[in-house]
């Protein structure tokens, strides 16, 4: 969950381009609340213990079968979802330790947000 702590350092930069930061993990609500308090995470961290969203997004790590302690864990990824629920950007890497750099993500998000704002201006 080191990436969630690092994301706190980038939160203002993402919000400056109009993006609300949130995270989702398969950990339980109590564990997440303790984590947020301990690390000063000020954005929403959602619990997906049943892996419903992981399955819907097609990002379940199939290396871990039912009964394994990591069953339901997702491949780490970043999604930009607009107000209508449309996924505008998806960045995921296959290795559970691999994460896209936030600097790269901010550039990609800024481009997508700028494109979406341009589309709104054309209507």
N, C-alpha and C positions, 0 to 999 in steps of 0.2 A: 504493500500500500504506500510505498515510498513515492510513487508517482502522484498520489493524491495530495501528499504534503507539498511536493514540488509545484503542483498545479495552483496551490494557494498563492505562491509567489507570482504566478502569471495571471491570476484571476482579474485584476484590474485592467490588464492589457486586453484581455478578451472582452471584458465588459465595455471597454472604450470603443470597440467596433460594433457594439450592439448585441453581444452574445451573452446570454445567461449561462453561467457555468453550473453544471451538476455532474454527479458521478453515480455509478451503480455498481454494486458488488454483491456477491452471493452470501456475504456475512450477515449475521442477524442484526436486528435493530439495536439491541443493547450494546453489542460490540462496536457497532458503528458510532453510536452516541458517545461512548467512552473514547473512541479514536478521535472523533471530531473535537471533543473537549481537550484531550491531551495535546493535540497538535495544532489547535487553533484554526481548524478548517471551518470557514465561514460560508461555504456554499452547500447546497443540499447534497447529501449522500444517501442514495436510495438502496433499499435491500431487495434483492431478487433471489431469496432463498430457494424458491421452487424452480428457478431458472426459466420461468415463462418468457421473459424478455430475451434471455440468451438464446433460447430456442427459436423465438419469433424472428430474431435478427440473423439466425444461422451462424452464430459465432461460438457454439459450444466446443470446448476442447475435447475431442473424442478419445484422447489418450487415457482418460480416466473413466472407467466403467462404473456402473451402479454398484454401490457398496464401498467404493473408494472414498477416502476423506475429501478428495478434491472433485468428486463427481458434481457436475453442474458448473464448474468453473469455465469462464469464457476465455477465448483468445483476447488478449488486451487490445482495446481499440478505442477510438475517439469517433463520435458521431456528431454532426451538426444537423439538428432537426428543427425545421422552421415552425412557426406558430400554427400551421395547418397540419403538422405531423409528418411532413415530407422530409425524408432524409436527403439533405443537400450535400453532405460530405461524409465519407467513411474512410478512416485510416486504421488499419489493423495489421499486425504482424504475427506470424505463426508462432514464434517462440514466446513462452510465457514471461521471459525476462526482457524481451525486446519491446521497446516503446518508441514511437515516433517522437523526435525532438519537438519541444513546445515552440521553439522559434519557427520551425518549418510549418507546424500546425497553424500558428498565428498568421503566417503569410497566406496559407491556403484558405483559412477561414475569412480573412480580410478580402481576398479575391472573390470568394463565393458571396459574401454579404454585399460587396460592391456590385456584383452582377445582379443579385436579387433586387437591390435598390434601383438599379437602372431599368430592370423589367417593370417595376412598379411605376416608374416615371413615364414609361411608354404607353401605359394603359389609359 
